Amino acid sequence: MNQEDTNIKVPLISKIAYGMGDVGCNFSWMFVGNFLMIFYTDVFGIGMGAVAGLMLFSRFWDAINDPIVGGLSDKTHSKWGRYRPWLLIAAPLTAIVLLMTFWAHPDWPSTSKIVYMTITYCILVLGYTCVNIPYGTLCGAMTQNIEERAKINTFRSVSAMIAIGIINIVTVPLIEAIGNGNDKRGYLLVAALYGCIFAACHIFCFAKTKEVVEVAEKEKISLKVQLKAVAKNRPYMIAVAGQFLFGMTLYGRNADALYYFTYVEGNKALFSTYSMFIIIPSIIGAACFPFVFRLTNNKGRSASIFALLTGISMFCMYFFTVGESPVPFYTFSCLSQFFFSGFNTAIYAIVPDCVEYGEWKTGLRNDGFQYAFISLGNKIGMAIGTSVLAGVLGMLGYVANQQQNAAVLAVIKHSFTTVPGVLWIVTAVVLYFYRLNKKTYNKIVKEIHVKKEEKLRI
């Protein structure tokens, strides 16, 4: 395939379909990230210590299955491509596991609860890996045009922000409405609904996208060789570090959010109100990434700017509460979400470009394998963020559905404001050193095609 072919414009319907894939991802994973921990502690009746242990254990499981799934997706050959078939098959199966994760009874013995929680969560993580790694890698297979990739990831991020906003606004009242006062039943029915949306969105993504970047057949490459190759890819290693910090900050704060509004603000319904305030800034912020990218010509620097401003805004939130200072609280909430959404677009737009850099640097192209470690970095960050939160709250005496002591309330508040604020600033510093700009990238892609053409002539 020549350079002209691989730089073709991606049709609008394909960009929309790719964005819908992240709608599906969020109706599964963001629902899990935001609500599963409080479901485990306040509905299922599992202690904070057990939840913290599960979050850490599951990441060892990820360390095994993420690279395997990434490698398998690279080796998949079908009439639909390498990555799209995974969406068609794995998404409906994962939707079933999502339902089973919330099918649990608070009257079970403690040991049975922990065993069931561990098994279902680990299978759910595996299912999500089988969908999300091929989905994330698919962007790089749709085009090699750096601006088209930026647009594709903008569609992805805008769609994700809309989905996250809807989830955060409707989930709490939906659980209460369809559960009719029974939270267990409410969570289960919501999981069934969100699982159907998850599967449908990925099937639509499968149907309306196309892989056009072909990769030459090559002999089997050992894990050691692939690891050495990614270690030489400096932009990629910075992206992995950024994803680790991103996962730790985002999911730790998200897991804390419902605790914050329930126990610090004293009204969990405020979580839906807060989510309504930030949904429009989320969408606008995600859509602003292409403009910032055109100004900087560097996706990493764009992400760094967004991360810095996100951190400052979140840190400022500490000084206000909904009850005492609603206007500044919601103002800084909207600002933090606006900048975060721009960051979310930028950080994922970085990944496909690192694949070309790696191919140019080492001669090895392994899209799925590289995305697997991006995913793993994000999940390890998530594990640390959520497990540290659960562990600290458990040590300080958190008791479900009761008035919390001052130390617990302080940790919950800091975990929603100052702690993620500082971590976002650290993330900004790391991504500032990302050097792969637009000019360098285009030069790299051109050299890759020249080398391929020379091999064909030999």
Order of alpha helices (4+ residues) and beta strands (2+ residues): alpha-alpha-alpha-alpha-alpha-alpha-alpha-alpha-alpha-alpha-alpha-alpha-alpha-alpha-alpha-alpha-alpha-alpha
